[in-house]
Amino acid sequence: MGDREQRLEAAGYPLARGPVEGPVIDLLSILGDTLYASGQVPNDAGVLTSKGKVPSQVSVEDATKAAALCAANILRAIVTKLGSLDRIERVVRVTGYVNADPDFCDCHMVINGATNLLKAVFGAEQGRHARTALGMGQLPLGCSVEVEAIFQLKK
């Protein structure tokens, strides 16, 4: 296990609790040296851990933790499919979706959970990325947050 996987596990995200590939879409898609990670929801070992609207049903603090879990699931998927996070050169872009109440304007604060985890795993430079944080009327399974990401692979 490499340093990045160790940092992920030390942050409380055991590799073995990640997502499994379904019959319809792939966890990852690679084109050249670009890895596109499918959106991940706050699912921990098959259990959806955060459902509902932010902030009326799910607190900002809990949604931020859910966003970190989404990012962890992306990293777990990379390990599952590629064998190691050492295959990643850097994080390029993150898009975060928040199942938000109509007047909620702090989606960016929620998605900081994903950003902070990625920086903790990859370091300040390689973890730094472009980002969009959006409020949505609904998300799959009624979850509170979904995160997707793009990475550059090492050559």
C-alpha positions as CSV (number, residue, x, y, z in Angstrom):
1,M,0.0,0.0,0.0
2,G,1.4,3.4,-1.0
3,D,1.6,6.6,0.9
4,R,-1.6,8.0,-0.7
5,E,-3.6,4.9,0.2
6,Q,-2.3,5.1,3.7
7,R,-3.3,8.8,4.0
8,L,-6.8,7.8,2.7
9,E,-7.2,5.1,5.3
10,A,-5.7,7.3,8.1
11,A,-8.5,9.8,7.3
12,G,-11.0,7.1,8.1
13,Y,-11.8,5.6,4.7
14,P,-10.7,1.9,4.5
15,L,-10.1,0.9,0.9
16,A,-12.3,-2.3,1.2
17,R,-15.5,-0.2,1.8
18,G,-15.5,1.4,-1.7
19,P,-18.0,1.2,-4.6
20,V,-18.5,-1.7,-6.9
21,E,-19.0,-1.4,-10.6
22,G,-22.5,-1.8,-11.8
23,P,-23.9,-3.2,-15.0
24,V,-24.7,0.1,-16.7
25,I,-21.7,2.4,-16.2
26,D,-18.0,2.2,-15.5
27,L,-16.5,3.6,-12.3
28,L,-13.8,5.2,-14.4
29,S,-13.2,6.1,-18.0
30,I,-9.7,6.8,-19.4
31,L,-8.9,8.8,-22.5
32,G,-5.1,9.3,-23.1
33,D,-3.7,10.6,-19.8
34,T,-7.0,11.8,-18.5
35,L,-9.1,9.8,-16.0
36,Y,-12.7,10.6,-15.6
37,A,-14.3,9.3,-12.4
38,S,-18.0,8.7,-12.4
39,G,-20.0,10.6,-9.8
40,Q,-20.0,9.0,-6.4
41,V,-22.6,9.3,-3.6
42,P,-22.1,9.0,0.1
43,N,-22.2,5.2,0.2
44,D,-20.1,3.3,2.7
45,A,-19.8,-0.4,2.1
46,G,-23.2,-0.5,0.3
47,V,-25.1,1.8,2.8
48,L,-26.2,5.2,1.7
49,T,-25.1,7.4,4.7
50,S,-26.6,10.8,3.9
51,K,-30.0,11.4,2.4
52,G,-32.1,14.6,2.2
53,K,-32.0,18.3,1.5
54,V,-29.2,20.6,2.8
55,P,-29.6,22.3,5.2
56,S,-33.2,21.5,6.2
57,Q,-32.8,17.7,6.5
58,V,-29.0,17.3,6.5
59,S,-26.8,19.8,8.3
60,V,-24.0,21.6,6.4
61,E,-21.5,19.8,8.7
62,D,-22.9,16.4,7.9
63,A,-23.2,17.2,4.2
64,T,-19.5,18.3,4.2
65,K,-18.6,14.9,5.7
66,A,-20.7,13.2,3.0
67,A,-18.9,15.1,0.3
68,A,-15.6,13.8,1.7
69,L,-17.0,10.3,1.6
70,C,-18.0,10.8,-2.0
71,A,-14.4,11.8,-2.8
72,A,-13.1,8.9,-0.9
73,N,-15.3,6.6,-3.0
74,I,-13.7,8.1,-6.1
75,L,-10.3,7.3,-4.8
76,R,-11.4,3.8,-3.7
77,A,-12.7,3.2,-7.2
78,I,-9.3,4.3,-8.6
79,V,-7.5,1.8,-6.4
80,T,-10.0,-0.9,-7.3
81,K,-9.6,-0.4,-11.1
82,L,-5.9,0.8,-11.4
83,G,-4.4,-0.8,-8.3
84,S,-2.8,2.3,-6.9
85,L,-3.3,6.1,-6.4
86,D,0.3,6.4,-7.4
87,R,-0.9,6.2,-11.0
88,I,-2.4,9.7,-10.6
89,E,-0.2,12.7,-11.5
90,R,-2.7,15.3,-10.1
91,V,-6.3,16.2,-9.5
92,V,-7.6,18.4,-12.4
93,R,-11.2,19.2,-11.7
94,V,-14.0,18.4,-9.2
95,T,-17.7,18.9,-9.7
96,G,-19.9,18.7,-6.6
97,Y,-23.7,18.5,-6.5
98,V,-25.6,19.3,-3.4
99,N,-29.3,18.3,-2.9
100,A,-30.1,21.8,-1.7
101,D,-33.0,23.7,-0.3
102,P,-34.0,26.4,-2.9
103,D,-32.5,29.3,-0.8
104,F,-29.3,27.5,0.2
105,C,-26.3,29.4,-1.1
106,D,-23.3,27.7,0.6
107,C,-22.9,24.6,-1.7
108,H,-19.2,25.6,-2.0
109,M,-18.8,25.1,1.7
110,V,-20.2,21.5,1.5
111,I,-18.0,20.6,-1.4
112,N,-15.0,21.7,0.6
113,G,-15.2,18.3,2.2
114,A,-14.2,16.7,-1.1
115,T,-11.6,19.2,-1.8
116,N,-10.0,19.0,1.6
117,L,-9.8,15.2,1.4
118,L,-8.2,15.3,-2.0
119,K,-5.6,17.7,-0.8
120,A,-4.9,15.6,2.2
121,V,-4.3,12.5,0.1
122,F,-2.4,14.1,-2.9
123,G,-0.8,17.1,-1.2
124,A,-1.3,20.8,-1.6
125,E,0.0,21.0,-5.2
126,Q,-1.1,17.8,-6.8
127,G,-4.4,17.9,-4.9
128,R,-5.2,21.5,-6.0
129,H,-7.9,21.6,-8.7
130,A,-10.5,23.6,-10.6
131,R,-14.0,23.1,-9.1
132,T,-17.7,23.7,-9.5
133,A,-20.2,23.4,-6.6
134,L,-23.9,23.3,-7.6
135,G,-27.2,23.2,-5.8
136,M,-29.6,20.7,-7.3
137,G,-33.3,20.1,-6.8
138,Q,-32.8,16.3,-6.3
139,L,-30.0,13.8,-6.6
140,P,-30.0,10.0,-7.2
141,L,-31.5,8.0,-4.3
142,G,-32.3,11.2,-2.6
143,C,-28.7,11.5,-1.4
144,S,-27.4,14.8,0.0
145,V,-24.3,15.1,-2.2
146,E,-22.6,13.6,-5.3
147,V,-19.1,14.3,-6.4
148,E,-17.3,13.6,-9.7
149,A,-13.7,14.3,-10.7
150,I,-11.1,14.4,-13.4
151,F,-7.5,13.4,-12.9
152,Q,-4.3,13.5,-14.9
153,L,-2.5,10.1,-15.1
154,K,1.2,9.8,-14.9
155,K,2.9,9.0,-18.2
